[in-house]
């Protein structure tokens, strides 16, 4: 059963691995939606269907947490103080004002004020992270260590952020700082088993705030981010509906990754 709130779905697990999907939500508070452009109301920057790709993990005893609100409300994978993930690059904000396509989110073209940003952080960002942190702490207390797999996806071509086509499977470990080196190597090897998918480790995506904040290997907390190119499991031009047949080969890879992570011990 799903333990649901307005902010997330949470499926508890018993093993020392938690899969978190912070950008799959599409929900918009009514007052906020009234201020948004028609294009933004379609929430195009959603990590489409990623929670469905990982749905199998609950049957293995692995916990799954998935956001229900759109990243346009607040980005759960950004620093709460607004520090950029990649200094000097084009970074999205805690409360985005532009889409990945560089189009305005709001009808008047404005950005979110500091006061509104603080309110959204308190209402939406903090409770999500409180629950995430509590579950990671509980699993670590039970097992002596814990692994966090942060699941993401993005269109294969986004000129605002990177040139050309993104590899299919983008593993990020914050330049090997967010998890044990042997764990990272095991995870990356699992991603290379299917030649149909291209892959990279610590390429354009090295891990967002969640990976960097919760990944503290010295404290027994290991975090990895996997960014998927949406083209390898869906029609990027028509994200709805979910195409189970097209996603099946990728799910096999993800299952192999999760099984590899479950075999690892400090």
N, C-alpha and C positions, 0 to 999 in steps of 0.2 A: 504493500500500500504506500501511497505517497503522503508524506507529511508536508502539507502545502501551506504556504502563507501567500500574501500578495507579492512577496519579493522573490521567492524561490520554491522549487520542488526539491525535496531532500529524501533520498532513499538510503537508509543507514546500512552499513556493511560491518562485517566482523573481522576482516583481514586488514593488514597494515598498509592499505592503499586506498586513497580517495581520488576519484575523478571529478574534476570541477569544470563546469562549462559556463563562464560568466557572460558570454555575449550572444546566447541563443534566444534571449527574451525579445518579445515584440510588443509588450504591453506599454501603453502610454496613458498617464493620468489625463482625465478629460480636460482640465484647465490648461495643461501643457499642449495637448493636441490642438486646441483652438488657436494657438499661436504659431503653428508650424506650417510650412509650405506643403502643397499637395505631394510633391516629390518626397519630402521627408516623412510624411505620414505613411508612406509605403515601407518605412524603415529599411532602406536598401543595404545598410551596412551591418545587418544582422549576420551572425555566424550560422547560416541556415542549416538546420537539421542536425547539428553536431550532437545534440543530446540523444537523437535517435541512433546515430552511429555508435554511440557508447552504451546503448540500452542493454546490451548483453552482459555488462559487467555485474549487474545486480544478481544475476543467476550464478555468478562465481563467488559471491560473498563480498564483493567490492562495493563500497559506498559511492553514490552518485549525487552530486549537487548541481542544479541547473537554474540559472536566473530566469525570471519571468518578465522583468521589465526591460525595455529597450535600452541599449547603451546611450541613446539620445537623452534619456532621463539622467543617468549618471553612468560613467564608465567605471565598472568595478575593477578593471585592470589598470587603473591609473593611480598615481600617487595622490593621496588626499590633499596634499598641499600644492599640487600643480607642478611638481618638478618633472621636467621632460624625461622620457625614457631614453631618447637618443639626442643628446645635446648637439645643436647645430643642424639637425634635420628638421623636416616638417613633421611635427608631432600633433596628434589629436589631444583635445583637452579633457579634463575631468567631466565637464559638461559640454559636449561638442557643439560648436556653432556652424561648422561646415561639414558636409558629407565627404566621403572618400573621393567623390567626383568633384570636390571643391565648390559645391553648390550650397547656398545658405540653408540652414535648418529652419530659421525663423522668418516669418513673413516680412518683418521690418528689417531683416538683414543684421540684426543685433547679436551681440554675444550675451551670455548669461552674466548677470551682475555678481560681484563677490558675495553679496548678501544672499542671493538666491542659490548660489553655488554652495554656500555653507549650510543652507537649509536642506538642500537635496542630499548633501553629504550626511547630515544627521538623520534624515528620514529614510534614506535608501541605501547609501554606501555602508555606513557603519553597522547597521543590523546584519547585513549580509556577511560582512567580515567578522563580526562577533560570532556568528554561527559557524563559519568556516574555521576560524581559529579554535573554537571550542571543540569541534569534531577532530581536528588534527591533534590537539592536546590530549583528547581522550584516547585516540588510537595509539599515540606515542606512549601514554601511561600504561596501556594494556600490553603493548608489544615491545617496548623499549626503543622503537624507532617508527617512523612513518614516512610514506611516500605520497607525494601529491603530483598527479598528472593533470595539467591545465590544458583543456581542449579548446582549440580555436579553428576558424577557417576564414578565408578571404578570397575574393576573386583572383584569378591567376594573373591578371594584368591590372595594376593600379598605378598609373604614371605618377600620381602625386607622391607615392612612397618608394617606388623602385622601378628600374628600367627593365623592359622586356617581360618575359614570362617567369613567374615564380616556380621553383621546383614544387613537386607534388607534396612532399613530406618534409617539413621544416622543423627539426628538433632544436630547441633552445634550452641551454643550461647556464645562461649568463656567463659565457666564456668559462665554463667548468667551475663556477663558484657556487652554484645552487644545489649541487648534489655530488655524491661520491663519484670519482673518475671511473671506477669499474662499473658502477651502475649506468653511467652515461654511455659507456662503450657497449654494454649489453643491450641497452635500449636502441642505440643506433644500429647495431647489428641486426636487431629484429626488424627494423624498418627497411633493411636492404634485401630482404629475402624474396621479394616479388619484383622481378625486373620490369614489370609494367609501370612502376612508379619511380620517379626520380626523387632524390633526397639530398639533404644538406644538414650539417650540424653547425649551429651558431653562425648561420649566414645572415640574411637580412633581419630575421627575427630571432633574437637571442633570449627571449622571455620578457614578459611584461612585469608590472608591479607585483603581481601575485607570486610569480616564480622567484623574483628577486627578494621579496619580503619574507616569504615563508621558507625559502630554501636556505637552511642553516645546517649544513652537514655536520659541523662540529657539535651541534646540539641534537643530532639524531633526526633531523628533519630534512628530507631530500625532495626537491621540487624540479619538475621538468615541464616544459611547454611544448606542445605539438601543434603547429600551424599547418592546416591543410589547404592546398589550392582547391577551390571549390570545383574546378573543371574536372577533377578526377573522380567526382562522385555525383555531379548534378549538372543540369543545364543552367549555366550562369545567367542567361538572358531570361529564363523562366524558372525562378526558384521554387515555385509551387507547381504541382504537389511533390512530395517526397518520392523519389524513384528508387525503390528498394532493390531492383535488379541491377541498376547501375552502381549502387553503393556497395553491393555484396562483396566484390573483390577487395575493396578498401577495408570493409569491416573485418575480413579475414586477416589483413595486416594488423589492424588495431587489436584484434584478439591475440595475435602472436606477441605483440608488444606488451599487452597487459599480462599475459602468461609469463613472459620473461621477467617483468617487474616483480611478479609474485614469487618467483624463484630466488630473487636476490636477498641476501642477508648481509648485514654489516660485518 
